[in-house]
Amino acid sequence: MMNNSNENISEQIKNNVDLYAREIIELHYKIQPELIIKYNEIQKEKFLDYIKSNLNFFEASISVDSRELYFNYIKFKRLVTEL
């Protein structure tokens, strides 16, 4: 059973994933403005989808109250990227 804090956070992420993803991407572009020019529209959309995917997995990890689940997901993604 999920505690109230996790339930609230999980619901907030789930209900606002598009908004949060767009805010994250805008912050990322502020940090690395060259990506706005470097990425074409397909790459920008894939980047946005990637952020949403991470947020969705983060939300799922919160909903089952498992930091380990999320950190293992991140480790796995790094491992796959290195292959």
PyMOL commands that set and color helices and strands:
alter all, ss='L'
color gray80, all
select helices_A, chain A and resi 4-31+34-38+41-63+67-82
alter helices_A, ss='H'
color red, helices_A
deselect
rebuild
show_as cartoon
